[in-house]
Amino acid sequence: MKRKLLLIFNLILMSASLTGCWDAVELKDRLILSGFAMDRGDAPGLYEFSFQAVVPNEVSGNRGIGTTPAFMFSDQGRSMQEVISKMSQKIPRRSSGSHAEVAIISEDMARDVGIGRFIDLIERDPETRMTMQILIAKGSKAKDVLAVTSPVSPITANNIAEKVRFSSNQYSHNFSSEVDDTIRGMIVPGGGPTISGVKVKGDKRVGTQRKNTESSYISAYTELDGMAMFKGDKLVGWMEEDEPLGLAIIKNRSKKSMTNLTCHIDPAEVVAIEANFYKSSIKASVIDGTPHFHIDVKQEGTINEVTCPLKLDEGKVIEIYEKTWSEKTKEIVMSAVTAAQKAGTDVLGFGYALEKEYSPEYKAWEESDDWSEKFSKSEVEVDVKSVIMNTLTRTNPYSSGGED
């Protein structure tokens, strides 16, 4: 009997210690943030921090009242934590960034001030996710990008994050830069991170309103555009057009892309190839005090579209386009190299390639901060091997006479 009483007493003590958390915050007292934005303030030393918060009733199964599914609030201060604390005077909720998908920083802020101060708070906060996407607002304020509504996804921050992930898998002209990627990039000797750019297209004033999602033709939308190149934590240039694809190939971040090749019998027409495999490697050496790099690229793909009368069942034709595709990819890769060298930042990882070779020259350049200059003057060669695997479910195009 005493043993049973002792057991019951112990169970009561244990259950008392598990009744709750001393620092718990009720859900009704939380304000769920979906994204952050950072812009220059109205005076030197001041920064404008903007937050997008979710309206629970508009995104849950409950009956909403017809407002936008998310709202924005902004304030200025010397630090983001100051602004978050001041928000208690306006909104009776505790802000929670544990579900935030994106952090957007304006272009002028990234160029003149740097992104380090913004990343510092994100990394310190135990609630924020290291998988949060970092983006640069191109040619506009970061808060204007975050405020644009979309019929595809009710929360703008989630919509932008989904675009980055989808574009990374389908087009390879943009790829994600999460918090952890950005931090690692900022400490690369002579280099920095590469971050996707995003801009507003159309009437941004109408884009912030609910009616932007209620028409077949939307007035404004957000679009990924280019890759920002950094040196340390400051923006020093952009990769545009096909240059980001070259960057993705060099860094093995490309999963799929489309390339239009000029038809060899009719320059006005094209042969479209979808690449579904890339693999690159970098070999490094130092010759007469100059760094030399050799980039080998292997790519495989399929012919997805033909607008000229080709006989694709002839082996010679496939060989022609494998060679043409290799030449085109070489141009794309070299365009990325040229852009990085012009900006003077080793975002390509060439320094790491030299470091793997235990190069004493690189060690000396790194210690004396001369690597950026040496990188800009380095010699680069590119070799591409292309394989066209098939032509999908049809061989010859209808323009060749319809016979398959």
C-alpha positions in Angstrom: 0.0 0.0 0.0 2.8 2.4 0.9 4.5 1.6 -2.5 1.3 2.6 -4.3 0.9 5.8 -2.4 4.6 6.7 -3.1 4.1 6.0 -6.8 0.9 8.2 -6.9 2.8 11.0 -5.1 5.7 10.9 -7.6 3.3 11.0 -10.5 1.6 14.1 -9.0 5.0 15.8 -8.6 6.0 15.0 -12.2 2.7 16.2 -13.7 2.9 19.5 -11.8 6.3 20.2 -13.5 4.8 19.5 -17.0 1.7 21.8 -16.7 3.0 24.5 -19.1 5.8 26.7 -20.3 6.6 29.8 -18.2 7.3 31.9 -21.3 4.5 30.7 -23.5 2.6 33.2 -25.7 -1.0 32.5 -26.6 -1.7 32.3 -30.3 -4.3 35.1 -30.1 -1.5 37.3 -28.8 0.8 36.6 -31.7 1.2 38.5 -35.0 2.5 36.1 -37.6 5.0 37.8 -40.0 5.4 36.5 -43.5 8.2 38.8 -44.7 10.6 41.6 -44.0 11.8 44.6 -46.0 14.6 47.1 -45.3 15.0 50.6 -46.9 16.9 53.8 -46.3 15.3 56.1 -43.7 14.6 59.8 -44.0 17.8 60.9 -42.2 21.3 59.5 -42.0 21.6 56.6 -39.6 17.9 55.9 -39.8 16.5 52.8 -41.6 12.9 52.0 -42.5 11.9 48.5 -41.6 8.6 47.0 -43.0 6.8 43.9 -42.1 4.1 41.9 -43.8 1.7 40.2 -41.4 -1.0 37.7 -42.1 -4.7 38.3 -41.5 -5.7 34.9 -40.0 -9.4 35.0 -40.9 -8.6 35.7 -44.6 -6.2 32.8 -45.1 -7.9 30.2 -42.8 -11.1 28.3 -43.3 -13.0 30.9 -41.3 -15.2 33.4 -43.0 -13.3 36.5 -43.9 -14.5 40.0 -44.1 -13.1 40.7 -47.6 -9.9 42.5 -46.7 -6.5 41.7 -48.2 -5.0 38.5 -46.7 -1.9 40.3 -45.5 -1.1 43.9 -44.4 2.0 46.0 -44.1 3.3 48.2 -41.3 6.5 50.2 -41.3 8.5 52.5 -39.0 12.0 54.0 -38.9 14.8 53.5 -36.4 18.4 52.8 -36.0 17.8 49.1 -35.6 15.1 46.6 -36.5 14.6 45.6 -32.9 13.8 49.2 -32.0 11.2 49.3 -34.7 9.7 45.9 -33.6 9.5 47.2 -30.0 7.8 50.5 -31.1 5.2 48.5 -33.0 3.6 47.6 -29.7 2.3 51.1 -29.6 0.4 50.5 -32.8 -0.5 46.8 -32.9 -1.4 44.9 -29.7 0.3 41.7 -30.7 3.8 40.1 -30.2 5.5 39.9 -33.6 6.6 36.4 -34.5 9.0 35.9 -37.4 9.2 32.1 -37.2 7.1 31.7 -40.4 8.7 34.5 -42.4 9.6 33.4 -46.0 11.5 36.3 -47.4 13.7 39.2 -46.4 14.0 41.9 -49.1 16.6 44.7 -49.1 16.5 47.7 -51.4 19.2 48.0 -54.0 20.6 51.4 -52.8 20.7 50.1 -49.2 22.7 47.0 -50.3 25.1 49.1 -52.4 25.7 52.0 -50.0 25.3 50.5 -46.5 25.5 46.8 -47.0 23.4 43.9 -45.9 25.4 42.8 -42.9 23.4 44.7 -40.3 20.2 43.2 -41.6 21.6 39.6 -41.6 23.0 40.1 -38.1 19.6 40.4 -36.5 18.1 37.6 -38.6 20.9 35.2 -37.5 20.7 36.2 -33.8 16.9 35.8 -33.6 16.2 32.2 -32.5 12.7 32.4 -34.1 13.7 33.2 -37.6 14.4 30.4 -40.1 17.8 30.0 -41.7 16.0 28.8 -44.8 14.4 32.3 -45.3 15.1 33.7 -48.8 17.1 36.9 -49.2 16.3 39.1 -52.2 17.4 42.5 -53.5 14.7 45.0 -54.6 15.8 46.2 -58.0 15.1 49.8 -58.8 12.5 50.3 -56.1 11.9 50.3 -52.4 11.9 46.9 -50.8 8.6 47.6 -49.0 6.9 48.3 -52.4 7.9 44.9 -53.6 6.6 43.2 -50.5 3.2 45.1 -50.7 2.2 43.8 -54.2 -0.7 41.4 -54.1 -1.0 38.3 -56.3 -3.9 36.1 -57.4 -1.6 33.1 -57.4 -0.7 33.2 -53.7 -2.6 35.3 -51.2 0.5 36.2 -49.2 3.0 38.2 -51.2 6.1 37.0 -49.3 5.1 33.4 -49.9 4.4 34.1 -53.5 7.9 35.5 -54.0 9.6 32.6 -52.2 7.7 30.2 -54.4 8.9 32.0 -57.5 12.5 31.7 -56.4 12.2 28.0 -55.8 10.3 27.3 -59.0 12.6 29.4 -61.1 15.6 27.7 -59.7 14.2 24.3 -60.8 12.8 25.4 -64.2 14.9 28.2 -65.7 18.1 28.6 -63.7 18.5 32.3 -64.4 17.8 32.8 -60.7 18.5 30.6 -57.7 17.8 30.8 -54.0 20.1 32.5 -51.5 19.0 31.5 -48.1 20.2 33.2 -44.9 22.9 30.5 -44.4 24.1 30.8 -48.1 24.3 34.6 -47.7 26.3 34.4 -44.5 28.8 32.0 -46.0 29.1 34.1 -49.1 30.0 37.3 -47.1 33.1 35.7 -45.7 34.6 34.4 -49.0 38.0 36.1 -49.5 37.7 38.6 -52.3 34.2 37.6 -53.1 30.7 37.6 -51.7 27.2 36.1 -52.1 25.0 36.2 -55.2 21.4 37.1 -54.5 18.3 37.2 -56.8 16.9 40.5 -57.7 13.1 41.2 -57.7 11.2 44.2 -59.1 7.7 45.5 -59.5 6.2 45.5 -62.9 3.1 47.6 -63.7 1.2 50.1 -61.5 2.5 49.4 -58.0 -0.1 51.7 -56.4 -3.0 49.4 -57.8 -0.8 46.4 -57.0 -1.2 46.9 -53.3 -5.0 46.8 -53.5 -7.3 43.7 -53.4 -8.7 44.6 -56.8 -5.3 43.6 -58.3 -6.3 40.0 -57.7 -9.9 40.3 -59.0 -9.2 40.9 -62.7 -8.0 38.6 -65.6 -5.3 41.3 -66.3 -3.5 42.2 -63.1 -2.2 45.8 -62.8 1.1 44.9 -61.1 3.1 41.9 -60.2 6.6 41.0 -58.9 9.2 39.5 -61.2 12.6 38.0 -60.5 15.3 39.9 -62.5 19.0 39.2 -62.5 21.5 38.2 -59.8 23.1 40.8 -57.5 26.9 40.3 -57.0 28.4 41.3 -53.7 31.8 41.9 -52.4 31.7 41.2 -48.7 28.3 42.5 -47.7 28.0 45.3 -50.3 26.4 45.1 -53.7 28.9 45.8 -56.5 27.1 44.8 -59.7 24.5 42.8 -61.5 24.4 39.8 -63.7 21.8 40.2 -66.4 20.2 38.3 -69.3 22.1 34.9 -69.7 24.9 35.8 -67.3 23.0 34.4 -64.3 22.6 31.1 -66.2 26.4 31.0 -66.7 26.9 31.6 -62.9 24.4 28.8 -62.1 26.3 26.4 -64.4 29.7 27.2 -62.9 28.4 26.8 -59.3 26.5 23.7 -60.2 23.2 25.4 -59.2 21.5 24.8 -62.6 18.9 22.1 -62.8 17.0 22.9 -66.0 17.1 25.6 -68.6 16.0 26.4 -72.1 18.2 27.6 -75.0 17.2 28.7 -78.5 19.7 27.8 -81.2 19.6 29.4 -84.6 18.4 27.0 -87.3 21.4 26.3 -89.6 19.3 26.3 -92.8 17.1 29.3 -91.9 18.5 31.9 -89.5 15.1 33.3 -88.9 13.9 30.1 -87.2 15.1 28.3 -84.1 15.7 24.9 -82.5 14.8 24.9 -78.8 16.7 22.7 -76.4 15.8 21.9 -72.9 18.8 21.1 -70.7 18.0 18.7 -67.8 21.5 18.0 -66.6 24.6 20.1 -66.0 27.9 19.2 -64.3 30.8 21.5 -64.1 34.3 21.3 -62.6 37.1 23.9 -62.2 40.8 23.2 -62.5 43.2 25.8 -61.2 46.8 26.7 -61.6 49.2 29.6 -61.5 51.4 30.3 -64.5 54.0 33.1 -64.4 52.2 34.7 -61.5 48.8 34.7 -63.2 45.9 32.5 -62.1 44.6 30.2 -64.8 41.2 28.4 -64.6 39.8 25.7 -66.8 36.1 25.1 -66.6 34.7 21.8 -67.9 31.0 21.6 -68.5 28.9 18.5 -69.3 25.3 19.0 -70.4 22.5 16.8 -71.5 19.1 17.8 -73.0 16.3 17.2 -75.4 15.0 19.0 -78.5 11.7 20.4 -77.4 10.7 22.6 -80.4 11.7 23.0 -84.0 10.4 25.8 -86.3 12.4 25.0 -89.4 12.3 21.9 -91.8 15.0 19.7 -90.4 15.4 15.9 -90.7 16.2 15.1 -87.1 16.5 11.4 -87.8 19.7 12.1 -89.6 22.7 11.7 -87.2 24.6 14.5 -88.8 21.9 17.0 -87.9 22.0 16.1 -84.2 25.7 16.4 -84.2 25.4 19.9 -85.7 23.2 21.1 -82.8 25.2 19.4 -80.2 28.2 21.4 -81.4 26.1 24.6 -81.7 24.7 24.1 -78.2 28.2 23.7 -76.8 29.4 26.9 -78.4 26.3 28.8 -77.1 26.8 27.5 -73.5 30.5 28.4 -73.7 29.5 32.0 -74.5 27.0 32.0 -71.6 29.6 30.7 -69.1 32.2 33.2 -70.3 29.7 36.1 -70.0 29.3 35.2 -66.3 33.1 35.1 -65.8 33.5 38.5 -67.5 30.7 40.1 -65.4 32.3 38.9 -62.2 35.8 40.0 -63.2 34.5 43.4 -64.2 32.8 43.8 -60.8 36.0 42.6 -59.1 34.4 40.0 -56.9 35.1 36.3 -56.9 31.5 35.1 -56.7 32.5 32.1 -58.9 34.5 30.3 -56.3 37.8 30.4 -58.2 39.7 31.1 -55.0 38.5 27.9 -53.5 39.6 26.0 -56.6 43.1 27.4 -56.1 43.0 26.7 -52.4 42.3 23.0 -53.1 45.5 22.9 -55.1 47.4 24.1 -52.0 48.6 27.1 -54.0 51.2 29.1 -52.0 50.5 32.1 -54.3 46.8 32.1 -53.5 47.6 32.0 -49.7 49.8 35.1 -50.1 47.2 36.9 -52.2 44.5 36.1 -49.7 46.6 37.3 -46.7 47.5 40.6 -48.5 44.0 41.2 -49.8 45.3 41.1 -53.4 43.0 38.2 -54.5 40.3 40.5 -56.0 42.8 42.1 -58.3 44.4 38.8 -59.3 41.0 37.3 -59.9 40.0 40.1 -62.2 43.1 39.5 -64.3 43.0 35.7 -64.3 42.9 33.7 -67.5 39.9 31.4 -68.1 39.1 28.7 -70.6 35.9 26.8 -71.0 35.2 23.4 -72.6 31.6 22.2 -73.0 30.5 18.7 -74.0 26.9 18.4 -75.0 24.7 15.4 -75.6 21.2 15.6 -77.1 19.4 12.6 -75.6 16.3 12.5 -77.8 13.6 14.6 -79.5 10.7 13.6 -77.2 7.6 12.0 -78.7 8.3 13.2 -82.3 11.4 13.2 -84.5 10.9 15.3 -87.7 8.9 18.5 -87.4 5.7 19.1 -89.5 7.6 21.8 -91.4 9.7 19.1 -93.0 6.8 17.5 -94.7 4.9 15.8 -91.8 6.6 12.4 -92.1 8.0 11.1 -88.8 
